[in-house]
C-alpha cells in the first residue's frame, strides 16, 4: 500500500475520506488492529495547545 505523506495527513485531519477496505489495509501496513486507528493517542493528551517554548 502506497500513501504519500500529504494524503496521510489529510486523512488524519479528517479532510480526506477513505473506504473501510483502505482502512483495514492501512492498519495491516502499520501492524496494528483496525480498532486501534479509532483510539486517540495518549501523546495528544500530553500536548499543550499553542506555540512550543524556546529552549535555553
C-alpha positions in Angstrom: 0.0 0.0 0.0 1.5 3.3 -1.0 0.3 6.5 0.6 2.1 9.8 0.3 2.6 12.0 3.4 0.2 14.6 2.2 -2.7 12.1 1.8 -1.9 10.6 5.2 -2.0 14.0 6.9 -5.3 14.8 5.2 -6.8 11.5 6.4 -5.6 12.3 10.0 -7.1 15.8 9.8 -10.4 14.4 8.5 -10.1 16.2 5.2 -9.8 13.1 3.1 -12.2 10.1 3.5 -11.2 6.5 2.9 -13.1 3.3 2.4 -13.3 0.5 5.1 -11.1 -1.6 2.8 -8.4 1.1 2.7 -8.7 1.5 6.5 -8.1 -2.2 7.0 -5.2 -2.2 4.6 -3.7 0.8 6.4 -4.0 -0.9 9.8 -2.3 -4.0 8.3 0.5 -2.0 6.8 1.1 -0.4 10.3 0.9 -3.7 12.0 -2.0 -2.7 14.3 -5.5 -3.9 14.8 -8.0 -1.8 12.8 -9.7 -0.7 16.0 -6.5 1.0 17.2 -6.9 3.6 14.4 -10.0 4.8 16.3 -8.4 5.3 19.7 -7.0 8.7 20.5 -3.3 8.7 21.0 -2.0 9.2 24.6 0.5 11.6 23.2 -2.2 14.0 22.3 -3.2 14.2 25.9 0.2 15.4 26.9 0.3 18.1 24.3 -0.5 21.7 25.3 -2.0 23.8 22.6 0.0 26.8 21.5 3.5 27.6 20.4 6.4 25.5 21.8 8.6 27.2 24.3 12.1 28.3 23.3 14.9 26.2 24.6 17.7 27.6 26.7 
